[in-house]
């Protein structure tokens, strides 16, 4: 059984991280979120990203603290790709995840929108599993970090609560979508859900398939900045708040 303190890490998509080893410039982003479960501190998420000349690079680091140290969860993710009509299209993704009960690594590359496993422990697991999802059938999907950063990055106010991507991490297929909410006096509050679709174990699907979430944005010079995100899980509400 997964310890509740590991939930932010196991959710992966809603707990992604970052530290970009590049000198920051004015158009770069570096931000830290305080992560909590049931109001108790479990860790920090540090994001750093660069968007320039139609391309993006984002990396992340989740480090456990507080009750999160019980599960000793943590992970590092990175993604690079192109920006097309305001949307992020990955070219490469790299992950190293430790949920406290499970460790994994994976590398994905993309050609024509189709992901391909190029390394990591996940590649070996997929090769040994005749029932594994075929990456060649996952055209148009994005990696977990790209999906999350698409929600957290600075975005235009128009259509702020419209966002819908399908995610493939090398083994599992899921969906992240914002479909409700709208502008408020000082920004916007958007609602949506993370939904497990395929590739998950029977116990994972039985435990929970839909994770409702809320994102709060504030207006910054005509653009919207994500201040907080909360997710409802079977263990209670997990949240991340910008520091």
Secondary structure, DSSP 4 states (H G I P E B T S, - for coil): ---GGGHHHHH-TTS--B---S---TT-EEEEEEEEETTEEEEEEEEEEEEETTEEEEEEEEEE-TTHHHHT-EEEEEEEEEEETTEEEEEEEEEEEE-SS-EEEEEEEEETTEEEEEESHHHHHHHT-TTS--GGG-TT-B-HHHHHHHHHS-EESTTTT-EEEEEE-SS-EEEEEEEEEEE-SSEEEEEEEEEEEES--HHHHHH-SEEEEEEEEEEETTEEEEEEEEEEETTEEEEEEE-
